[in-house]
Amino acid sequence: MVVLAASIVSKSGKVLVSRQFVDMTRIRIEGLLAAFPKLVGTGKQHTYVETENVRYVYQPIEALYLLLVTNKNSNILEDLETLRLLSKLVPEYSYSLDEEGICKHAFELIFAFDEVISLGHKENVTVAQVKQYCEMESHEEKLHKLVLQSKINETKDVMKRKASEIDKSKIEKNRGDKGGFGPLQSMGSGRIENSFSNLSISSSGTGFGSGSGFGLASDVDSFSTKPKGRPTSAATAPPKGLGMKLGKSQRTNQFLESLKAEGEVILEDVQPKLSQSRAAAPPPTDPITLSVEEKLNVTLKRDGGVSNFDVQGTLSLQILNQEDGHIQVQVQTGDNQAVSFKTHPNMNKELFANDSILGLKDPNRPFPTGQASDAGGVGLLKWRMQSTDESMVPLTINCWPSSSGNETYVSIEYEASSMFDLRNVVISVPLPALREAPSVRQIDGEWRYDSRNSILEWSVLLIDNSNRSGSMEFVVPLADSSAFFPISVRFLATDTFSDLKVTNIIPLKGGNPPKFAQRTQLITDNYQVV
């Protein structure tokens, strides 16, 4: 198997990134890539094209093609495996899969391609290993950055001293120019106040009169050390119309501008904005939207067993148009006897108990309309379920730390129940303080190390019948087993424990039932292994 080149091209034939792994001229590779769009057929299932000399193995990525150019003697199965690995790497380095995003991260992609393919042959690596290899730190680079930063700090100190000397020289020059003779206003209230903050001038008018003959230097010292009387309004009051100003002074701004002119990167202070505690849901477009949400609070013991299992659910209603407010909601509550339901105080409890219909006590009163608030709409129904049965837990985590020599080997395994398909699963494992990222030996999924909080995050995009169990193994320096707890878990699911479903909307004023949409999700509120 020999891979001649790995490229990313647009569907119009524009080459965005191309990495050659054998010796070939630029004219030849440009000719091969320019001929590719003309060879791609439409409506065909296979993703390779052969010519007399080479084979094109490609995969569409949105509006682009990820392309391998190989010789005809290469093993197409290995080529497809290489292409599949590269297709996983491209989104890791370029989040926007368009021409601008690919060109912006071209060098990162080339470095990643080099880790996968060497001299035309595929290396036995995974996505996590490629990311780790590309993020390797260099001691020489660190040393160079430290030296560079020390020079920058030294230059900043020199600039500060020079600026201070210039200010002092201006003050001395102002003293010599104005002397001790002149009216009170010739003192320059702003300059004297800025230079001598504790200066106090007598209001009697005899200190600096036009014929007083006092010297400025000696009198300033005497007034600063021995204040007499009350300061005059001209010397202490701020300029009219300006008031109090908060923020950086003009001199500081000039100093920052000089640093920017010399190429320094200045981080401006940004006032933090109030962020919402939870992401805003997309606005509803259907006339009626019913949201079923369950929050899961679970505490598992590290040695097995359930310490706490609590499910709290809500059914909320959103109505856009006022004419759709006179309705009743027919629901199906499922067969889970452990779930206890409670209706809103304004709901007709007997109607719900007998017919599983949610309606207001006063049928002539409509439901509130308009956009939902942060609570997600008008609450109709609440329910709760508590249990100590470990079989009800959707995801169990087993952590096995073991020490050997100066290292600790940690094996973590998850087992998912067949009740739910879990999405966006993230298992956060706390680690002791480390100088570098842990060594991950084996993992089913992806991993990320948060060095600031010293947390290893194990993420699995989807857990279904194909991967109900998975494991991860990593190695850290010698540490106590309690350092890897508590383990936090978060995930989403589109099924719920209550299995509550909205079956029908009943209009109270006749006519056809209005259209409605149902949103169902199970989320983790506090899910830990302690």
Disulfide bonds with the S-S distance in Angstrom:
none
